[in-house]
Amino acid sequence: MATFKREEEVIKIPEMLPVLPLRDVVIFPGMITPLLVGRRKSLASLDVAMKKDRLLLVVTQRDINVDDPSEDELYGMGTAVKILQVMRLVEGTMRILVEGLSRAEIVKMSGTRRFFKAKIELHPPVTTSNRKLQALIRRLSTQFTEYVQLNKRIPDEVLRTVLPIEDYDRLADSIAAHVIGKIESKQPFLETVALDKRCRVISKLLAEELEILTIEKKIEGEVKNQVQKNQKEFYLQEQLKAIRKELGDATDETTEYEELAESIEKAGMTAEAYEVAMKELDRLARMASLSPEATVVRNYIDTLISLPWQVRTDDRLELPKVKRRLDADHYGLKKVKERIIEFLAVVKLSKSLKGPILCLVGPPGVGKTSLGRSIAEAMGRRFVRFSLGGVRDEAEIRGHRRTYIGSMPGRIVQSLIKAKSKNPVMLLDEVDKMASDFRGDPASALLEVLDPEQNHTFSDHFLEVEFDLSEIMFITTANVIHTIPPALQDRMEVIRLPGYLETEKVKIAQKFLLPRMLDRHGFKANDIEIEDAAVRDIVERYTRESGVRNLERELAKIMRKVAVQVASSKRRRTVEVTPRNLEKFLGIPRFADKEIPTKPVVGEVTGLAWTSAGGDILKIEVGFMPGTGKLSITGLLGDTMRESAQIALSYARGVARALPLKKNFFNEIDVHIHVPEGAIPKDGPSAGVAMATALISNFFGIPVKKDLAVTGEITLKGDVLAVGGLNEKTVAALRAGVKEVIIPKAVAPVVKELPREVRSGLRIHTCADMREVLKIALTKPLPRASKRAPKAELPSIGFFEYIKEPPTTH
């Protein structure tokens, strides 16, 4: 053990010290330096030192990029230091303050897997004084003074701190510590033990630095005469050029030009794009590198180089494997999967085919967006997605022209650069939610992108050269299709995704959602058991939706409740979720068992609606009261639906002629048509048949069947016209417990395409006029007009007091 004297303190330094490797600093004796310690072995060495005598050996490593240096990667001379302060930081790192004590040469390195330790030999300072040494110290002090005055990075206060030091050894080390230089130039000074030799080493280093600083000052004067005061950035660049010129290294810009030219050659551009790129490169070479125009040109060339002109991915053409992959990711969705298989089959036979442009239309939560990613993975293509919801600017699609500073290409080109492939699957999400204003119409810009006959020559405003988009498989998604312009609809192959049935949701929950929720919440497969009946209750009583998003949220809520139980309990048991204890996890059910009437009711009909959230059922109520012949329509109905109500009333008044009504009867009653859930806007002509049925039911006092739903548009003559959304409407009817559905005869062919569960679970009637509808919908036939019918007391249904004679009963 050696002793080290520092002023009045005596420090005993043992022969063996834990080693702390340093990356980018050389610590000299007498220096007080902060260090950030974060490597595993370094922390272990620090821990050992703190438990013993707070002494360490700090050694600089030869390569700063090595994270775990070996014995050979450390210099042989270091510094024995004392730890003055330790501060713990976040993420396991520590900040320490150390003071250099003495040079220490590594005699032998040893250690464990945890940390290094070394046997050392100290080289304490030797106090000597002679004229030669005094001359060296004076020369060193003069050089250091000049160095600090020329170097703007070192404050003048350093001179007042360093120069008054009387100890020659400490003065030399302090000067070396303040010289800004690389590790390779400072380490030899640390390894030089003799003071006179050390002074010569640092004097030589200072002489080299002074020469460089003198040249810098000369260059600075030259550059200041060349540029204006307000061009600070340009001045810095010119200074850098002058430095390179003085050092004989002026090849940087030439190398950059050659690298860009080589990248253009390798990019595989079309002849047109290649010619434009080389022309722009020549312009760039003649521009000042910091001018705004040079930035635009450089960005343009980089964009051209980054585009995948000839890069493609190979399609997976093993159709059974692709089908298995699609089935593994999504349940159902038969039409979409068939379309993908058909596309790959044609590619396999013809070896070339333009990418299809599909539009997946369906309510939220049925898997439209995630299906795009699954299609890309199944086909072996790269996947890119961007949302068009709320996009108003045409430049989002086509890009900005290069006349603007900061211009950039459109979303299509950006997505291709991101995909790094010429034939990715590109998903354009929420295509039905685009808008237009004074900046242009993005839907019109998509016409060229989504047209197979035009997109092989697509031209972005930023690029202004043609790029082939025909190999991209475009998939767009939408909740409704009527907000998409007809011209854009015409360019896409529309595939409708109806809402899921109850049985499908149960299978999706058990096969897809539950395993995902278990994994996301840290459970194993046997930690939670949710019965199918419980899942069915969640679907029926807690979620009323076309998709499965709310179902997924309810399952996640169960997982959180169970997680609290498991985290609070010492023993981990399997938690069972059954219909009996479901309320314990999810609370009181939000929906009743059925939304349809429980018994036949006069003047009340269940209609079918189609919204952006999928299919739904509507209750339509009719009431009569004394008045002046006014028609009241409530329920926040749109103009089209109000017109349907007026047409339905006109038809119903014609049918009501079968009743023995007194003169001016219709001028003495008010008719009120109400569609509940008045806070929700409703519109469309498909409720016309349902309204007419409810009116006629109320006129004649004949109840409407309880398990029946009606959809269709009505004319004044009683014809039933076609309506849309039949798939979504019938799914909603089956989900609500409806047994029979009346639909227009014009859409009868669509019945064959309905899900099998819908066709087997519903009795579907097709009708061409209202007479057929009334025969099916009413619990008994309508009476015929008869003047001889005997008078009889009729049930009070709100208007029979105005009738001279009751209708004939059958």
C-alpha positions in Angstrom: 0.0 0.0 0.0 1.4 3.4 -1.0 0.7 6.7 0.7 -0.2 9.9 -1.1 0.2 13.3 0.6 -2.1 16.1 -0.4 -1.5 19.3 1.6 -2.2 18.2 5.2 -4.1 15.0 4.2 -2.5 11.6 3.9 -4.3 9.1 1.6 -3.4 5.5 1.6 -3.7 3.9 -1.9 -3.8 0.1 -2.0 -2.0 -1.9 -4.7 -5.2 -3.3 -6.1 -7.9 -0.9 -7.2 -11.2 -1.4 -9.1 -11.0 -0.1 -12.7 -13.4 2.4 -14.2 -12.9 2.6 -18.1 -13.5 6.0 -19.6 -14.7 6.6 -23.1 -13.8 10.1 -24.2 -11.8 11.8 -21.4 -8.3 11.7 -19.9 -8.2 12.6 -16.2 -5.0 14.1 -14.9 -3.8 14.3 -11.2 -5.2 17.4 -9.5 -8.3 17.5 -11.8 -11.9 17.5 -10.3 -14.1 16.0 -12.9 -17.8 14.9 -13.1 -18.4 11.5 -14.7 -21.6 9.8 -15.8 -21.5 6.0 -15.0 -24.0 3.7 -16.6 -22.3 0.5 -17.9 -22.8 -2.6 -15.9 -19.1 -3.3 -15.1 -18.5 0.4 -14.3 -21.4 0.4 -11.8 -20.0 -2.7 -10.2 -16.5 -1.1 -9.9 -18.1 2.0 -8.4 -20.1 -0.1 -5.9 -16.9 -1.9 -4.7 -15.0 1.4 -4.3 -17.8 3.0 -2.3 -18.0 0.1 0.1 -14.2 0.3 0.7 -12.2 3.5 0.6 -13.9 5.5 -2.3 -10.7 5.0 -4.4 -10.8 4.0 -8.2 -8.4 3.6 -11.1 -9.8 5.5 -14.1 -8.3 4.4 -17.4 -9.2 5.7 -20.9 -10.1 3.0 -23.5 -8.6 3.1 -26.9 -11.9 2.9 -28.9 -14.8 4.9 -27.5 -17.3 2.8 -29.5 -16.6 -0.4 -27.6 -19.2 -0.9 -24.9 -17.5 -3.7 -23.0 -13.7 -3.2 -23.4 -11.2 -5.9 -22.7 -7.8 -5.6 -21.0 -6.0 -5.0 -24.3 -8.5 -2.2 -25.3 -7.4 -0.1 -22.2 -4.3 2.2 -22.0 -1.6 1.0 -19.6 -1.5 4.3 -17.7 -4.3 5.8 -15.7 -5.0 7.9 -12.7 -5.9 6.9 -9.2 -8.8 9.0 -8.1 -10.9 9.6 -5.0 -14.7 9.8 -5.2 -15.9 13.0 -3.8 -19.6 12.8 -4.5 -22.2 10.3 -5.8 -25.6 11.1 -7.2 -28.1 8.5 -8.5 -30.0 9.3 -11.7 -32.9 7.7 -13.5 -32.6 4.4 -15.4 -29.8 3.1 -13.1 -27.1 5.6 -14.1 -25.0 7.5 -11.6 -23.2 10.9 -11.7 -20.0 11.0 -9.6 -17.4 13.7 -8.9 -13.8 12.5 -8.7 -10.5 14.1 -7.9 -7.2 12.9 -9.6 -4.6 11.9 -7.0 -1.6 10.3 -8.8 -0.5 8.7 -12.1 -0.9 4.9 -11.8 0.6 2.3 -14.2 -1.2 -1.0 -14.5 1.1 -3.8 -13.5 -1.4 -6.6 -13.8 -5.0 -6.7 -14.8 -7.4 -9.2 -13.2 -11.1 -9.3 -12.4 -14.3 -11.2 -12.6 -17.3 -11.1 -14.8 -18.7 -8.2 -12.8 -15.8 -5.8 -13.0 -12.1 -5.3 -13.6 -9.4 -4.7 -10.9 -5.8 -3.9 -11.4 -2.5 -4.1 -9.5 -0.9 -0.7 -9.9 2.3 1.1 -9.5 2.0 4.8 -8.5 4.1 7.5 -10.0 3.8 10.4 -7.5 5.1 13.8 -8.5 8.8 14.5 -7.8 9.6 18.0 -6.6 12.6 19.3 -8.5 13.7 22.8 -9.6 16.5 23.9 -11.9 17.0 26.6 -14.5 16.2 24.3 -17.4 12.9 23.3 -15.9 12.1 26.9 -15.0 12.7 27.9 -18.6 10.4 25.1 -19.8 7.6 26.1 -17.4 7.9 29.8 -18.4 7.7 28.8 -22.1 4.7 26.6 -21.3 2.9 29.4 -19.4 3.5 31.9 -22.3 2.2 29.4 -24.9 -0.9 28.6 -22.7 -1.6 32.3 -22.3 -1.5 32.9 -26.0 -3.6 29.7 -26.6 -6.4 30.8 -24.3 -6.5 34.3 -25.8 -6.8 32.9 -29.3 -9.3 30.1 -28.5 -12.7 31.4 -27.9 -13.9 28.2 -26.4 -11.8 28.7 -23.3 -12.8 31.5 -20.9 -10.2 34.0 -19.7 -10.8 33.1 -16.1 -8.8 29.8 -16.7 -5.6 31.9 -16.8 -6.4 33.4 -13.4 -6.9 29.9 -12.0 -4.0 28.0 -13.6 -1.0 30.4 -13.9 -0.8 31.2 -10.1 -0.1 27.5 -9.3 3.4 27.3 -7.9 3.9 23.5 -8.0 5.4 22.8 -11.4 4.1 19.3 -11.6 0.5 20.4 -10.9 0.8 23.4 -13.2 1.8 21.2 -16.1 -1.1 18.8 -15.5 -3.6 21.7 -15.2 -2.4 23.1 -18.5 -2.7 19.7 -20.2 -6.2 19.3 -18.8 -7.4 22.6 -20.3 -6.0 22.0 -23.8 -8.8 21.0 -26.2 -7.6 18.0 -28.1 -8.2 14.3 -28.9 -7.5 11.5 -26.5 -4.7 10.3 -28.7 -2.9 13.6 -28.1 -3.5 13.8 -24.4 -2.8 10.2 -23.3 1.0 10.4 -24.1 1.2 13.4 -21.7 -0.4 11.3 -19.0 2.0 8.4 -19.7 5.1 10.6 -19.5 6.3 10.5 -15.9 9.4 12.8 -16.0 8.3 16.4 -15.6 10.8 17.9 -18.1 9.7 15.5 -20.8 6.1 16.1 -20.0 6.6 19.8 -20.5 8.1 19.2 -23.9 5.2 17.0 -24.9 2.6 19.6 -23.9 4.7 22.4 -25.4 4.8 20.6 -28.7 1.0 20.1 -28.6 0.4 23.8 -27.8 2.7 24.9 -30.6 0.6 22.8 -33.1 -2.7 24.2 -31.7 -1.3 27.8 -31.8 -0.4 27.4 -35.5 -3.9 26.1 -36.3 -5.6 28.9 -34.3 -3.4 31.5 -36.0 -4.5 30.2 -39.4 -8.2 30.2 -38.2 -7.9 33.8 -37.2 -6.3 34.7 -40.6 -9.1 32.8 -42.4 -11.7 34.5 -40.2 -10.4 37.9 -41.3 -10.4 36.9 -45.0 -14.0 35.6 -44.8 -15.4 38.6 -43.0 -14.3 40.8 -45.9 -16.1 38.5 -48.4 -19.6 38.3 -46.9 -22.2 40.6 -45.6 -22.9 40.9 -41.9 -26.5 39.6 -42.1 -25.4 36.3 -43.8 -24.3 34.5 -40.8 -25.0 31.0 -42.1 -23.2 31.8 -45.3 -20.2 33.1 -43.4 -19.9 29.9 -41.4 -20.0 27.8 -44.6 -17.3 30.0 -46.2 -15.2 29.7 -43.1 -15.5 25.9 -43.3 -14.5 26.1 -47.0 -11.5 28.3 -46.2 -10.3 25.9 -43.4 -10.6 22.9 -45.8 -8.7 24.9 -48.4 -5.9 25.7 -45.9 -5.7 22.0 -44.9 -5.7 20.8 -48.5 -9.1 19.0 -48.2 -11.6 20.6 -50.6 -13.1 17.4 -51.9 -16.3 17.3 -49.9 -18.7 18.9 -52.3 -17.1 17.1 -55.2 -17.6 13.8 -53.4 -21.3 14.7 -52.6 -21.9 15.5 -56.3 -20.4 12.1 -57.3 -22.4 10.2 -54.7 -25.7 11.8 -55.9 -24.8 11.0 -59.5 -24.0 7.4 -58.6 -27.3 7.1 -56.6 -29.2 8.4 -59.7 -27.6 5.8 -61.8 -28.5 3.0 -59.4 -32.1 4.1 -58.8 -33.4 2.5 -62.0 -35.4 5.6 -63.1 -37.3 5.9 -66.3 -35.5 7.8 -69.1 -37.6 10.9 -68.5 -36.9 10.9 -64.7 -33.2 10.2 -65.3 -32.9 13.2 -67.6 -34.7 15.5 -65.2 -32.6 14.3 -62.2 -29.2 14.8 -64.0 -30.4 18.3 -65.1 -31.3 19.2 -61.6 -28.0 17.8 -60.3 -26.1 20.1 -62.7 -28.0 23.0 -61.4 -27.3 22.1 -57.8 -23.5 21.9 -58.5 -23.6 25.6 -59.7 -25.5 26.9 -56.7 -24.4 28.2 -53.4 -24.9 25.4 -51.0 -26.8 27.4 -48.4 -29.2 29.2 -50.9 -32.9 28.4 -50.4 -33.2 27.1 -54.0 -30.3 24.6 -53.4 -32.3 23.2 -50.5 -35.4 22.7 -52.7 -33.3 21.1 -55.6 -31.5 18.8 -53.1 -34.8 17.7 -51.6 -36.2 17.0 -55.1 -33.2 14.9 -56.1 -33.4 12.9 -52.8 -37.1 12.3 -53.4 -36.4 11.0 -56.9 -33.7 8.7 -55.7 -35.8 7.4 -52.8 -38.7 6.3 -55.0 -38.8 2.5 -55.7 -38.6 2.7 -59.4 -37.7 -1.0 -59.9 -38.1 -2.5 -56.4 -40.8 -5.1 -56.1 -41.8 -7.8 -53.7 -42.7 -11.3 -54.9 -46.3 -12.3 -54.4 -47.1 -15.5 -52.5 -49.0 -17.5 -55.0 -49.7 -20.6 -52.9 -53.4 -20.1 -52.7 -54.2 -22.5 -49.9 -51.6 -20.9 -47.6 -52.9 -17.4 -48.4 -56.5 -18.5 -47.6 -55.3 -20.1 -44.3 -53.6 -16.9 -43.4 -56.7 -14.7 -44.2 -58.9 -17.1 -42.2 -56.5 -17.0 -39.2 -56.6 -13.2 -39.0 -60.3 -12.5 -39.7 -63.6 -14.5 -39.2 -66.1 -14.4 -42.0 -65.7 -11.7 -44.7 -66.1 -14.4 -47.4 -66.5 -12.0 -50.4 -63.3 -10.1 -49.7 -61.2 -13.2 -49.2 -62.6 -14.7 -52.4 -61.7 -11.6 -54.3 -58.1 -11.7 -53.1 -57.8 -15.4 -54.0 -59.2 -14.7 -57.4 -56.6 -11.9 -58.0 -53.7 -14.1 -57.0 -55.0 -16.9 -59.2 -55.1 -14.7 -62.2 -51.6 -13.4 -61.4 -50.3 -17.0 -61.1 -51.7 -17.8 -64.6 -51.0 -14.6 -66.5 -47.8 -13.6 -64.6 -48.9 -9.9 -64.8 -52.0 -8.1 -63.8 -52.8 -4.5 -62.8 -53.5 -4.2 -59.1 -57.2 -4.2 -58.1 -58.9 -1.2 -56.5 -61.2 -2.4 -53.8 -63.6 -0.3 -51.6 -64.6 -2.0 -48.4 -67.9 -0.5 -47.2 -69.3 -1.3 -43.8 -70.1 0.0 -40.3 -67.3 0.7 -37.8 -65.6 -2.1 -36.0 -66.1 -4.9 -38.6 -62.4 -5.1 -39.5 -62.0 -3.1 -42.6 -58.7 -1.4 -41.7 -57.1 -4.5 -40.1 -58.1 -6.5 -43.1 -55.9 -4.4 -45.3 -52.8 -5.3 -43.2 -53.8 -9.0 -43.2 -54.2 -9.0 -47.0 -50.7 -7.5 -47.4 -49.1 -10.1 -45.0 -51.0 -13.0 -46.8 -49.8 -11.8 -50.2 -46.2 -11.1 -49.0 -46.4 -7.5 -49.9 -45.5 -4.4 -47.9 -48.3 -2.4 -46.3 -48.8 1.3 -46.1 -51.8 3.2 -44.8 -53.0 6.8 -44.5 -56.3 8.3 -43.5 -58.3 10.6 -45.8 -60.7 11.7 -43.0 -61.0 15.5 -43.0 -58.5 16.0 -45.9 -59.5 19.1 -47.7 -56.4 20.0 -49.7 -55.8 18.5 -53.2 -52.0 18.9 -52.5 -52.3 16.2 -49.9 -52.8 13.7 -52.8 -50.8 15.3 -55.6 -48.2 17.2 -53.6 -47.1 20.9 -53.7 -45.4 22.5 -56.6 -41.7 23.2 -56.2 -42.2 27.0 -56.5 -42.9 27.0 -52.7 -40.1 26.7 -50.2 -40.7 23.7 -48.0 -42.8 22.0 -50.7 -43.1 18.2 -50.5 -44.7 15.4 -52.5 -48.2 14.1 -51.8 -49.3 11.2 -49.6 -49.1 8.7 -52.4 -45.5 9.3 -53.2 -44.6 9.6 -49.5 -46.2 6.2 -48.9 -44.3 4.6 -51.8 -41.0 5.9 -50.3 -42.0 4.6 -46.9 -43.0 1.2 -48.4 -39.7 0.9 -50.4 -41.6 -1.2 -53.0 -43.4 -0.5 -56.2 -46.2 -3.0 -55.5 -47.4 -2.5 -51.9 -50.9 -2.8 -50.5 -51.9 0.8 -50.0 -54.9 1.4 -47.7 -56.7 4.7 -48.1 -58.8 4.9 -44.9 -62.1 6.8 -44.5 -62.4 7.7 -48.2 -66.0 8.8 -47.5 -65.0 11.5 -45.1 -63.1 13.8 -47.5 -64.1 17.4 -47.9 -63.4 20.2 -50.4 -62.9 23.9 -50.1 -61.0 26.7 -51.9 -57.8 24.6 -51.8 -59.3 22.0 -54.1 -61.1 18.7 -54.1 -59.0 15.7 -53.0 -61.7 13.3 -54.3 -61.2 14.6 -57.8 -57.4 14.2 -57.4 -58.0 10.6 -56.5 -59.7 9.9 -59.8 -56.4 9.6 -61.6 -54.8 7.6 -58.7 -57.6 5.0 -58.6 -58.2 4.7 -62.4 -56.4 1.6 -63.8 -56.3 3.2 -67.2 -54.6 6.3 -66.0 -52.5 5.6 -62.9 -49.6 4.1 -64.8 -48.7 7.7 -65.8 -49.4 9.3 -62.5 -47.7 12.7 -62.1 -47.2 14.3 -58.7 -47.0 18.1 -58.7 -43.7 18.0 -56.8 -42.1 15.4 -59.0 -43.4 16.5 -62.4 -42.4 13.2 -63.9 -44.5 10.2 -64.4 -44.6 7.2 -62.0 -46.4 3.9 -62.5 -49.0 3.2 -59.8 -50.7 0.3 -61.7 -48.9 -2.4 -59.7 -50.2 -1.1 -56.3 -53.1 -2.9 -54.8 -55.3 0.0 -53.6 -57.8 -0.7 -50.8 -60.2 2.0 -49.7 -62.5 1.9 -46.7 -65.8 3.8 -46.0 -68.7 3.6 -43.6 -71.2 4.8 -46.3 -71.0 5.1 -50.0 -73.5 7.9 -50.8 -71.0 10.6 -49.7 -68.4 9.3 -52.2 -68.6 11.1 -55.6 -70.2 8.9 -58.3 -67.1 9.3 -60.6 -64.9 8.0 -57.8 -67.3 5.1 -57.0 -67.1 4.1 -60.6 -63.4 3.5 -60.4 -63.6 1.1 -57.4 -64.9 -2.4 -56.9 -67.3 -2.0 -53.9 -67.4 -4.9 -51.4 -69.9 -4.5 -48.6 -69.1 -5.8 -45.1 -72.3 -6.3 -43.2 -72.5 -6.2 -39.4 -71.7 -9.4 -37.5 -74.5 -11.7 -36.3 -74.7 -12.7 -32.6 -73.3 -16.2 -33.4 -70.4 -14.7 -35.3 -69.6 -12.2 -32.5 -69.4 -15.1 -30.0 -67.0 -17.0 -32.3 -64.9 -13.9 -32.9 -64.7 -13.2 -29.2 -63.6 -16.7 -28.3 -61.2 -17.2 -31.2 -59.7 -13.7 -31.6 -60.6 -11.2 -29.0 -60.2 -13.2 -25.8 -56.7 -14.5 -26.6 -55.6 -11.0 -27.5 -57.1 -9.5 -24.3 -55.5 -12.3 -22.1 -52.1 -11.6 -23.6 -52.5 -7.8 -23.3 -53.5 -8.0 -19.7 -50.8 -10.5 -18.6 -53.1 -13.5 -18.1 -52.6 -17.1 -19.2 -55.2 -19.1 -21.1 -56.4 -20.9 -17.9 -56.6 -17.8 -15.7 -60.0 -16.7 -16.9 -62.8 -18.8 -18.3 -65.7 -16.9 -20.0 -68.6 -19.1 -21.0 -70.2 -18.8 -24.5 -73.5 -18.0 -22.8 -71.8 -15.1 -21.0 -70.3 -13.8 -24.2 -73.8 -14.1 -25.8 -75.2 -12.0 -22.9 -72.5 -9.4 -23.4 -73.4 -9.1 -27.1 -77.2 -9.0 -26.5 -77.4 -6.9 -23.3 -74.3 -4.8 -23.2 -73.5 -4.0 -26.8 -75.8 -3.2 -29.7 -73.5 -2.6 -32.6 -72.6 -4.0 -36.1 -68.9 -4.5 -35.3 -67.0 -5.8 -32.3 -65.3 -2.7 -30.8 -67.7 -2.3 -27.9 -67.5 -6.1 -27.3 -63.7 -5.8 -27.1 -64.1 -2.9 -24.6 -66.4 -4.9 -22.4 -64.0 -7.9 -22.5 -61.2 -5.6 -21.5 -63.3 -4.3 -18.6 -63.7 -7.9 -17.4 -60.0 -8.4 -17.6 -59.3 -5.2 -15.5 -61.8 -6.4 -12.9 -60.2 -9.8 -12.7 -56.7 -8.2 -12.7 -57.7 -6.3 -9.5 -58.9 -9.5 -7.9 -55.7 -11.4 -8.8 -53.4 -8.6 -7.8 -55.2 -8.3 -4.4 -55.2 -12.0 -3.7 -52.3 -14.1 -2.5 -53.5 -17.2 -4.4 -54.0 -17.2 -8.1 -57.2 -19.1 -9.1 -59.1 -19.5 -12.3 -61.8 -16.9 -12.5 -65.0 -18.0 -14.2 -67.4 -15.5 -15.9 -70.9 -16.8 -16.3 -74.3 -15.2 -17.1 -75.0 -15.3 -13.3 -72.0 -13.2 -12.2 -71.7 -11.0 -15.4 -73.3 -8.0 -13.7 -70.6 -8.2 -11.0 -68.0 -7.3 -13.8 -70.0 -5.1 -16.2 -72.8 -3.6 -14.1 -76.4 -3.3 -15.0 -77.2 -4.3 -18.6 -77.6 -1.3 -21.0 -80.2 -2.9 -23.3 -83.4 -4.8 -22.9 -83.7 -8.3 -24.3 -85.7 -7.1 -27.3 -86.5 -3.8 -28.9 -89.6 -5.0 -30.8 -93.1 -5.1 -29.4 -94.0 -8.0 -27.1 -97.6 -8.2 -28.5 -99.5 -7.0 -31.6 -100.1 -3.3 -31.3 -102.4 -1.0 -33.3 -100.6 1.9 -35.1 -97.1 0.7 -34.3 -94.7 -0.8 -36.8 -91.1 -1.8 -36.6 -89.1 -0.3 -39.5 -85.5 -1.0 -40.7 -82.8 1.6 -41.1 -79.3 1.7 -42.5 -76.8 4.1 -41.0 -73.0 4.6 -41.2 -72.9 2.5 -38.0 -74.6 -0.4 -39.7 -78.2 -1.6 -39.7 -80.8 -0.7 -37.0 -84.5 -1.0 -36.3 -86.9 2.0 -35.9 -90.2 2.0 -34.0 -92.9 4.0 -35.9 -95.9 5.2 -34.0 -99.1 6.8 -35.3 -101.8 8.6 -33.2 -105.1 10.4 -34.2 -106.8 13.1 -32.2 -109.5 15.8 -32.8 -108.1 18.7 -34.8 -108.1 20.5 -38.1 -106.6 18.0 -40.4 -103.0 18.8 -39.6 -100.1 16.2 -40.0 -97.5 16.3 -37.3 -94.2 14.5 -37.8 -91.7 14.3 -34.9 -88.4 12.4 -34.2 -85.9 14.7 -35.9 -86.7 13.5 -39.4 -85.1 14.7 -42.6 -86.9 16.2 -45.6 -87.0 12.9 -47.5 -88.5 11.0 -44.6 -91.1 13.8 -44.1 -92.1 13.5 -47.7 -92.5 9.7 -47.3 -94.8 10.4 -44.3 -97.0 12.6 -46.5 -97.1 10.1 -49.3 -98.0 7.3 -46.8 -100.9 9.4 -45.3 -102.2 10.1 -48.8 -102.3 6.4 -49.6 -103.8 5.5 -46.2 -106.6 8.0 -46.7 -107.4 6.3 -50.0 -107.5 2.9 -48.3 -109.6 4.3 -45.5 -112.6 4.8 -47.9 -113.6 1.3 -46.9 -114.8 2.8 -43.6 -118.2 4.6 -43.3 -116.7 7.9 -42.5 -118.7 11.1 -42.2 -118.2 14.1 -44.5 -115.0 16.2 -43.9 -113.8 13.5 -41.5 -110.1 14.1 -42.4 -110.5 17.8 -41.8 -111.6 17.2 -38.2 -108.7 15.0 -37.0 -104.9 15.6 -36.6 -102.5 12.8 -37.5 -99.3 12.5 -35.5 -96.4 10.3 -36.8 -93.6 9.8 -34.3 -90.3 7.9 -34.6 -88.7 7.6 -31.1 -85.1 8.4 -30.2 -85.8 12.0 -31.2 -82.2 13.1 -30.6 -80.9 11.0 -33.4 -81.3 12.5 -37.0 -83.1 10.2 -39.4 -83.7 10.4 -43.1 -84.4 8.4 -46.3 -87.4 7.0 -48.1 -87.2 3.4 -46.9 -89.7 4.0 -44.0 -92.5 4.9 -46.3 -94.1 1.4 -46.3 -93.8 1.1 -42.6 -95.5 4.5 -42.1 -98.3 3.6 -44.4 -98.8 0.2 -42.6 -99.0 2.0 -39.2 -101.5 4.6 -40.5 -103.8 1.9 -42.0 -103.5 -0.2 -38.8 -104.7 2.8 -36.8 -107.4 3.7 -39.2 -108.9 0.2 -39.1 -108.0 -0.7 -35.5 -106.2 -3.8 -36.7 -102.9 -4.6 -34.8 -99.6 -5.3 -36.6 -97.8 -8.5 -36.0 -95.3 -8.2 -33.1 -92.3 -10.0 -34.6 -92.4 -8.3 -38.0 -90.2 -5.5 -39.5 -90.9 -3.6 -42.8 -88.7 -1.7 -45.2 -89.4 -0.1 -48.6 -90.3 3.1 -50.4 -94.0 3.8 -51.2 -95.7 5.6 -54.0 -99.1 7.3 -54.1 -100.5 4.3 -55.9 -99.2 1.9 -53.3 -96.2 0.5 -55.2 -93.3 -0.7 -53.1 -90.0 0.5 -54.5 -86.5 -0.9 -53.9 -84.2 0.4 -51.1 -80.6 -0.2 -50.2 -78.7 -1.6 -47.3 -80.7 -4.9 -47.3 -77.8 -6.8 -45.9 -77.3 -4.5 -42.9 -81.0 -4.1 -42.3 -81.7 -7.9 -42.1 -78.8 -8.5 -39.9 -80.1 -5.8 -37.5 -83.6 -7.3 -37.6 -82.3 -10.8 -36.7 -80.1 -9.3 -33.9 -83.2 -7.5 -32.5 -85.3 -10.7 -32.4 -87.5 -10.1 -35.5 -89.0 -13.3 -37.0 -90.5 -11.9 -40.3 -89.3 -9.2 -42.7 -91.1 -7.6 -45.5 -88.9 -6.2 -48.3 -89.5 -4.8 -51.8 -89.8 -7.4 -54.6 -87.3 -5.5 -56.6 -84.5 -6.5 -54.3 -85.5 -10.2 -54.1 -82.3 -11.3 -56.0 -80.2 -9.9 -53.1 -81.8 -12.4 -50.7 -79.6 -15.1 -52.1 -76.5 -13.2 -51.1 -77.6 -12.6 -47.5 -75.7 -14.5 -44.7 -76.9 -18.1 -44.2 -77.9 -17.4 -40.6 -80.1 -14.5 -41.8 -81.8 -16.6 -44.4 -82.5 -19.4 -41.9 -83.4 -17.1 -39.0 -85.8 -14.8 -40.8 -88.9 -15.5 -42.8 -88.5 -13.0 -45.7 -91.5 -11.8 -47.7 -91.1 -9.9 -51.0 -94.0 -7.6 -51.9 -94.6 -5.4 -55.0 -97.5 -3.3 -53.6 -99.1 -2.3 -50.3 -102.0 -4.7 -50.7 -99.5 -7.6 -50.3 -97.8 -5.9 -47.4 -101.0 -5.4 -45.5 -102.1 -9.0 -45.9 -98.9 -10.1 -44.3 -98.4 -7.3 -41.7 -101.8 -7.1 -40.1 -103.2 -9.7 -37.8 -106.5 -9.9 -39.9 -107.6 -8.8 -43.3 -108.9 -5.3 -44.0 -112.7 -4.9 -44.3 -114.5 -4.2 -47.5 -116.8 -1.1 -48.0 -120.4 -2.0 -47.1 -123.4 0.3 -46.5 -125.6 -2.4 -44.9 -123.2 -3.4 -42.2 -125.0 -3.5 -38.9 -124.0 -1.0 -36.2 -121.8 -2.3 -33.5 -119.9 -0.9 -30.6 -116.2 -0.6 -31.7 -113.2 -0.5 -29.5 -112.0 3.0 -28.6 -108.9 3.7 -30.6 -108.9 7.4 -30.8 -111.0 8.2 -33.8 -114.1 5.9 -34.1 -116.4 8.5 -32.5 -116.2 10.3 -35.9 -117.4 7.3 -37.9 -121.1 7.0 -38.8 -121.1 3.3 -39.2 -118.5 0.7 -38.2 -116.7 -1.4 -40.8 -118.1 -4.9 -41.7 -116.5 -7.5 -39.4 -115.4 -10.9 -40.8 
